[in-house]
C-alpha cells in the first residue's frame, strides 16, 4: 500500500519544516535540520514511495518498527490508506493504537499525522472496530484543539 498523494504532502511538509525554528526542552532555540525529522509509515511500499518523492537522504524514513526507541524533533506519520477497505492487513493493523502511539511519540516537539479524512469517518461494525477507530479519532480531536 502506498499513496503518491500523501508522499507529496509529506515532501511539502518536510520542505516547510527544514530550516524553521524550534525550542528544545531547555528553552534553547534551534534551526530545524533535516536530521531532526522522522517520517513514519505503516507499510514498506509507502516508505519507498516517500523516499522516492523526497529524493533526499538526510530525512529518516521508515516503518514504525524501525523507529522503536528513536526520537526526532518532529515526527510525521503518513498512513497511506484512503479507506479501511483498501488497507492491507485490515483495520486492526492500520488503526493499531500501539503503532499510532509509537509513530507520534517519536516527536520531541511536534507530531503530524498525514491521512485521508475518510479514515476518521469509518463505519464500524463491531465493538472492536469502534475501539480501533477511537484512538485515531481521539488523536484528531485533540490535535484540532
C-alpha positions as a LaTeX table, in Angstrom:
\begin{tabular}{lrrr}
\hline
Residue & $x$ (\AA) & $y$ (\AA) & $z$ (\AA) \\
\hline
Unk1 & 0.00 & 0.00 & 0.00 \\
Unk2 & 1.34 & 3.40 & $-0.99$ \\
Unk3 & $-0.07$ & 6.82 & $-1.70$ \\
Unk4 & 1.67 & 9.22 & $-4.06$ \\
Unk5 & $-0.67$ & 11.98 & $-2.86$ \\
Unk6 & 0.34 & 11.52 & 0.78 \\
Unk7 & 4.00 & 11.26 & $-0.19$ \\
Unk8 & 3.67 & 14.65 & $-1.92$ \\
Unk9 & 2.08 & 16.12 & 1.23 \\
Unk10 & 5.00 & 14.76 & 3.28 \\
Unk11 & 7.50 & 16.35 & 0.87 \\
Unk12 & 5.78 & 19.75 & 1.15 \\
Unk13 & 5.69 & 19.42 & 4.94 \\
Unk14 & 9.39 & 18.49 & 5.12 \\
Unk15 & 10.32 & 21.38 & 2.82 \\
Unk16 & 8.31 & 23.75 & 5.03 \\
Unk17 & 9.79 & 22.44 & 8.28 \\
Unk18 & 13.50 & 22.17 & 7.42 \\
Unk19 & 15.13 & 25.43 & 8.45 \\
Unk20 & 12.24 & 26.51 & 10.67 \\
Unk21 & 12.86 & 27.46 & 14.29 \\
Unk22 & 12.08 & 25.26 & 17.31 \\
Unk23 & 12.73 & 25.41 & 21.04 \\
Unk24 & 14.07 & 22.39 & 22.92 \\
Unk25 & 13.14 & 21.27 & 26.45 \\
Unk26 & 15.81 & 23.59 & 27.90 \\
Unk27 & 14.37 & 26.67 & 26.20 \\
Unk28 & 17.16 & 26.90 & 23.61 \\
Unk29 & 16.09 & 27.95 & 20.13 \\
Unk30 & 17.40 & 25.93 & 17.16 \\
Unk31 & 17.07 & 25.84 & 13.41 \\
Unk32 & 15.44 & 22.54 & 12.49 \\
Unk33 & 17.85 & 20.39 & 10.47 \\
Unk34 & 16.54 & 17.61 & 8.24 \\
Unk35 & 18.25 & 15.11 & 10.56 \\
Unk36 & 15.73 & 16.01 & 13.31 \\
Unk37 & 12.78 & 14.90 & 11.15 \\
Unk38 & 11.42 & 11.37 & 11.29 \\
Unk39 & 8.88 & 10.19 & 8.73 \\
Unk40 & 6.98 & 7.06 & 9.72 \\
Unk41 & 4.63 & 4.92 & 7.63 \\
Unk42 & 2.87 & 1.63 & 8.34 \\
Unk43 & 3.78 & $-0.08$ & 5.05 \\
Unk44 & 7.15 & $-0.74$ & 3.39 \\
Unk45 & 5.75 & 0.20 & $-0.03$ \\
Unk46 & 4.71 & 3.60 & 1.31 \\
Unk47 & 8.13 & 4.10 & 2.92 \\
Unk48 & 9.68 & 3.51 & $-0.53$ \\
Unk49 & 7.21 & 5.94 & $-2.13$ \\
Unk50 & 8.02 & 8.66 & 0.41 \\
Unk51 & 11.77 & 8.13 & $-0.07$ \\
Unk52 & 11.33 & 8.38 & $-3.84$ \\
Unk53 & 9.26 & 11.56 & $-3.54$ \\
Unk54 & 11.62 & 13.19 & $-1.01$ \\
Unk55 & 14.68 & 12.50 & $-3.17$ \\
Unk56 & 16.97 & 13.25 & $-0.22$ \\
Unk57 & 18.91 & 11.07 & 2.22 \\
Unk58 & 19.05 & 13.43 & 5.20 \\
Unk59 & 15.49 & 12.69 & 6.42 \\
Unk60 & 14.92 & 9.38 & 8.21 \\
Unk61 & 12.02 & 7.44 & 6.70 \\
Unk62 & 10.86 & 4.02 & 7.87 \\
Unk63 & 8.18 & 1.85 & 9.36 \\
Unk64 & 7.00 & 2.08 & 12.95 \\
Unk65 & 9.14 & $-0.94$ & 13.82 \\
Unk66 & 12.32 & 0.80 & 12.59 \\
Unk67 & 11.85 & 3.76 & 14.91 \\
Unk68 & 11.23 & 1.98 & 18.22 \\
Unk69 & 13.21 & 3.98 & 20.79 \\
Unk70 & 14.38 & 6.66 & 18.34 \\
Unk71 & 13.30 & 10.31 & 18.52 \\
Unk72 & 13.43 & 13.44 & 16.42 \\
Unk73 & 12.25 & 16.98 & 16.99 \\
Unk74 & 9.41 & 16.37 & 14.54 \\
Unk75 & 7.68 & 13.13 & 13.57 \\
Unk76 & 5.41 & 12.79 & 10.55 \\
Unk77 & 3.16 & 9.72 & 10.40 \\
Unk78 & 1.75 & 9.08 & 6.92 \\
Unk79 & $-0.97$ & 6.42 & 6.98 \\
Unk80 & $-1.06$ & 5.75 & 3.19 \\
Unk81 & $-4.53$ & 4.23 & 3.01 \\
Unk82 & $-7.53$ & 6.15 & 1.74 \\
Unk83 & $-10.02$ & 3.83 & 3.40 \\
Unk84 & $-10.19$ & 0.88 & 5.76 \\
Unk85 & $-11.38$ & $-1.32$ & 2.89 \\
Unk86 & $-8.18$ & $-0.59$ & 0.95 \\
Unk87 & $-5.84$ & $-1.19$ & 3.89 \\
Unk88 & $-3.60$ & $-4.24$ & 3.59 \\
Unk89 & $-3.73$ & $-6.31$ & 6.78 \\
Unk90 & $-7.07$ & $-4.69$ & 7.62 \\
Unk91 & $-8.33$ & $-2.20$ & 10.12 \\
Unk92 & $-6.63$ & $-3.79$ & 13.11 \\
Unk93 & $-3.19$ & $-3.12$ & 11.56 \\
Unk94 & $-3.86$ & 0.38 & 10.20 \\
Unk95 & $-5.60$ & 1.65 & 13.35 \\
Unk96 & $-3.42$ & $-0.19$ & 15.84 \\
Unk97 & $-3.09$ & 2.01 & 18.94 \\
Unk98 & 0.50 & 0.88 & 19.56 \\
Unk99 & 1.56 & 1.84 & 16.01 \\
Unk100 & $-0.08$ & 5.26 & 16.24 \\
Unk101 & 1.43 & 5.86 & 19.67 \\
Unk102 & 4.94 & 4.83 & 18.59 \\
Unk103 & 4.70 & 6.98 & 15.45 \\
Unk104 & 3.60 & 10.20 & 17.15 \\
Unk105 & 5.60 & 9.71 & 20.35 \\
Unk106 & 8.87 & 9.77 & 18.37 \\
Unk107 & 8.47 & 13.56 & 18.29 \\
Unk108 & 10.18 & 15.71 & 20.90 \\
Unk109 & 8.43 & 18.89 & 19.76 \\
Unk110 & 5.64 & 18.25 & 17.27 \\
Unk111 & 3.92 & 15.34 & 15.54 \\
Unk112 & 1.93 & 15.40 & 12.32 \\
Unk113 & $-0.44$ & 12.74 & 11.01 \\
Unk114 & $-0.95$ & 12.75 & 7.26 \\
Unk115 & $-4.08$ & 10.76 & 6.44 \\
Unk116 & $-7.17$ & 10.73 & 4.32 \\
Unk117 & $-10.03$ & 12.36 & 6.26 \\
Unk118 & $-12.19$ & 9.34 & 5.43 \\
Unk119 & $-10.19$ & 7.32 & 7.96 \\
Unk120 & $-11.97$ & 9.14 & 10.81 \\
Unk121 & $-15.36$ & 8.64 & 9.17 \\
Unk122 & $-15.23$ & 4.86 & 9.15 \\
Unk123 & $-18.42$ & 2.85 & 9.68 \\
Unk124 & $-17.62$ & 0.40 & 12.44 \\
Unk125 & $-19.46$ & $-2.91$ & 12.58 \\
Unk126 & $-18.12$ & $-4.35$ & 15.83 \\
Unk127 & $-17.12$ & $-3.06$ & 19.27 \\
Unk128 & $-13.50$ & $-3.95$ & 18.42 \\
Unk129 & $-13.63$ & $-1.74$ & 15.33 \\
Unk130 & $-15.05$ & 1.11 & 17.43 \\
Unk131 & $-12.11$ & 0.79 & 19.86 \\
Unk132 & $-9.63$ & 0.75 & 16.97 \\
Unk133 & $-11.11$ & 3.82 & 15.27 \\
Unk134 & $-11.46$ & 5.66 & 18.57 \\
Unk135 & $-7.69$ & 6.08 & 19.03 \\
Unk136 & $-7.23$ & 7.88 & 15.70 \\
Unk137 & $-10.41$ & 9.93 & 16.16 \\
Unk138 & $-9.34$ & 10.97 & 19.66 \\
Unk139 & $-5.90$ & 12.00 & 18.37 \\
Unk140 & $-7.50$ & 14.10 & 15.62 \\
Unk141 & $-9.87$ & 15.76 & 18.11 \\
Unk142 & $-7.01$ & 16.57 & 20.49 \\
Unk143 & $-4.86$ & 17.96 & 17.69 \\
Unk144 & $-7.72$ & 20.16 & 16.48 \\
Unk145 & $-7.87$ & 21.76 & 19.92 \\
\hline
\end{tabular}
